[in-house]
Amino acid sequence: MNQPPIDRISLVGRGRLGSALAQAFESAGIALDTDAPVVLLAVPDAAIAEAAAPYAEAAAPYADRTVGHTSGATPISVLPEGSFGLHPLQTFAGGEGPEAFRGIGAAIGGDTGVARELALALGMVPFEIADRDRPAYHAAASIASNFLVTLQAAAEQAGAGVVAREHLLPLVRTTVENWGHRGPDALTGPVARGDEDTVAAQRAALPSELTDLFDAMVERTKALA
Ligand SMILES: NC(=O)c1ccc[n+]([C@@H]2O[C@H](COP(=O)([O-])OP(=O)(O)OC[C@H]3O[C@@H](n4cnc5c(N)ncnc54)[C@H](OP(=O)(O)O)[C@@H]3O)[C@@H](O)[C@H]2O)c1
């Protein structure tokens, strides 16, 4: 028997992700309602188990609710039986609107029926992730997003007083787009060309706290080239 479409959701947490989700659900015609049968926890990872605990109770008002969380790292198994995971594969720094979900991937797990329906309602492209694969999945996401910021902050520090962030930005954007289309073939520059004198000159110009990072990146870049 087909389930009726989800038209109400109880969204817990109005932080960086929760605020954007609240707008996106409303824009998709899914009303925010604390009594709704589907509950989505957009709370910090460390708070998920505690926030979910009441929904394992058999008594009203917690009984017969389907619970999900939005964490990429946390297994679905911390939630009651029949729960789901819905992790938008995007970074939300605050202030995003409903359009932020359109076209992005969404890792779903557990009761994937509910998760898939919610993902599609917001314009996301759902793909399944098993609990055992979550650490690798989340490592990939952290390297792609968080470490990219760390790397660009290092670039800014290396070029302090010489080149501004606004001039590095087109380089970063084009590099990311090239990598998206070509993978490792996007690699250019002195390491890929085997120009060791230029690499040594770059290294000598760096503040000392960046040399370990530089050396590690040169090693990985040589392996990629
Ligand atoms: N931000 C992202 O880029 C992103 C992307 C994908 C997935 N996620 C996932 O989304 C979840 C939330 O992340 P976030 O970045 O939005 O965090 P956040 O900005 O720190 O917001 C967390 C929200 O949860 C509330 N909260 C904390 N403990 C709670 C509890 N025990 N019960 C009810 N509400 C509670 C907080 O309220 P107070 O401020 O009042 O404490 C806050 O509104 C995490 O699982 C994260 O992994 C985040």
The ligand as a Gaussian input file, in Angstrom:
#p B3LYP/6-31G(d) Opt

LIG

0 1
 N       26.511000      22.797000       8.969000
 C       26.763000      21.951000       7.972000
 O       27.468000      22.278000       7.000000
 C       26.173000      20.551000       7.991000
 C       26.076000      19.874000       6.756000
 C       25.520000      18.587000       6.743000
 C       25.123000      18.003000       7.945000
 N       25.264000      18.689000       9.130000
 C       24.817000      18.011000      10.364000
 O       23.692000      18.706000      10.892000
 C       23.704000      18.618000      12.332000
 C       23.639000      20.031000      12.892000
 O       24.802000      20.730000      12.461000
 P       24.831000      22.332000      12.445000
 O       26.100000      22.699000      11.747000
 O       23.543000      22.888000      11.990000
 O       25.011000      22.615000      14.012000
 P       24.716000      23.976000      14.796000
 O       24.792000      25.142000      13.886000
 O       25.609000      23.922000      16.001000
 O       23.191000      23.853000      15.265000
 C       22.769000      22.861000      16.144000
 C       21.363000      23.199000      16.636000
 O       20.929000      22.142000      17.514000
 C       20.419000      22.719000      18.729000
 N       20.635000      21.738000      19.804000
 C       21.784000      21.425000      20.428000
 N       21.586000      20.428000      21.323000
 C       20.266000      20.117000      21.269000
 C       19.438000      19.170000      21.950000
 N       19.952000      18.325000      22.875000
 N       18.108000      19.134000      21.660000
 C       17.602000      19.986000      20.736000
 N       18.332000      20.904000      20.043000
 C       19.651000      20.959000      20.305000
 C       21.204000      24.000000      18.885000
 O       20.487000      24.875000      19.722000
 P       21.318000      25.919000      20.661000
 O       22.090000      26.778000      19.728000
 O       20.216000      26.599000      21.400000
 O       22.208000      25.041000      21.511000
 C       21.275000      24.491000      17.447000
 O       20.086000      25.160000      17.079000
 C       24.969000      17.850000      12.709000
 O       24.642000      16.483000      12.888000
 C       25.848000      18.016000      11.483000
 O       26.754000      16.928000      11.330000
 C       25.747000      19.952000       9.162000

